[in-house]
Amino acid sequence: MSSSQRFLTSSEVRLAAARGLATAPSGVPAVGTTLSKQKELKRLGVQDLAETMERFLYSSSPFLTDQELAQSKKTVAEFVTKGGQGENLQNLLLQKAQREENWVYMPYMQLIYPDRAFIQESCISWLTGGWTWPTWATETP
């Protein structure tokens, strides 16, 4: 951030939004510009399957015994064979990457937030300014 730019205070944000200003006072960037450059970003690529499997073996090898490493190498070799399960899954992933701007977003969100109902209830309570508890927190066994 340059020395001429600074963060907006919450009162400046509310004031700018109330006035419908495109930019806040004193030349600070406009409210709501967080994702304004999103369309200009490059699409997220899909790594080569063989390269990914090599990295997997390399990164897991310090944690495996010799026998486990040998078994892992055998399993990886079966997985990456031509026409095998790995190639089929890789093709599906490539198709998904062509259809979607960010092919990893939903699987990532489902991984880190498996119970989306909790997040929705939390956001609603935050937005409304009231306290509500998720149903799972108030149920008695």
Secondary structure, DSSP 8 states (H G I E B T S, - for coil): --TT-----HHHHHHHHHHT-SS-GGG---TT-TTTTGGGS-------HHHHHHHHHHHHGGGS-HHHHHHHHHHHHHHTSTTSHHHHHHHHHHHHHHH-S-TTHHHHHHHH-S-HHHHHHHHHHHHHT-----HHHH---
